[in-house]
Amino acid sequence: MEIVTGEVEVHVRRVFDNLRAVAKAAGGDLSNAVKLNVYLTDLGNFQTVNKVMAEYFAQPYPARAAIGVSALPRGAVVEVDAVLVL
């Protein structure tokens, strides 16, 4: 329950690692994701999200939306939710 420190890429990797753990706990994996919502406090970081996402997901990538927000809980810079089809 702690926010990682460091470059935005570190935050993005932690988010996708956590998302992978949730998918696994539900009996699936990230290949079951069909839709992602990416919340960013700075939409300029979306390129970093794309770069890291390519390491966690295979093509065709899930549908996704990028939403710019003024703040996220606990000072996070990125948050992702996903819809999985299991």
Secondary structure, 3 states (H helix, E strand, C coil): CCCCCCCHHHHHHHHHHHHHHHHHHCCCCHHHEEEEEEEECCHHHHHHHHHHHHHHCCCCCCEEEEEECCCCHHHCCEEEEEEECC
